[in-house]
Amino acid sequence: MIESVQGLLIEQEENYILVQVGPLALRINFLRHQGYFPPGEMVTIYTHFSIREDQLSLYGFLEKGELEVFRSLLKINGVGPRLAQNIIARISPGELREAVERNNPQVLEKVPGIGKKTANKILFSLKEKTSWQMLPGKDWKEALDALIALGFDESEALDRISRVNLKKEKITPAEIIKEALKG
């Protein structure tokens, strides 16, 4: 519903930021582990709008890929928005992808609140639902940055990359860029 917020950062605390958008100040759940901004800086935050019985919340991320991983994690029974955001704040999407591919629960166990049982459950769920294949690796991010440097806006670059078969064995950033440029 609210995919991103762009505005002036008013305040940043350990668990949230306040962003002024016009006459409104939006409180966005954003962990300091995800990044730090000085007050007064213009920011763009990708958001997930969560509706609960008694609460409306925005969860924020620096990159669209992080938001997609967050949404994949929310599909796992027992993983709520706070835990999913905590995972994203401490593990990059590429690291999570590698952990799933190698069935390595130790990567997830370094996140506070996740023990061996929960880590294995998350890895199993991501692998079984095949959503883990959509987790961007470092090659995907490198290709995205290159397309943006070539003059594409981020949404167009993401759209072009999404049409590339990223599941091919050993696809390089150069191959991703070449395929994306073909359109």
Protein Blocks (a to p, Z undefined) as FASTA:
>chain_A
ZZbdcdddfbdcfkbccddehjbccdddddfkloccdehiacdddddddddfkbccdddd
fbfklmmmmmmmmmpghiafklmmmmmmmocfklmmmmmmnopaklmmmpghiafklmmm
mmmmmmmnommmmpccfklmmmmmmmmmnopafklmmmmmmmpcfkbghiafklmmmmmm
nZZ
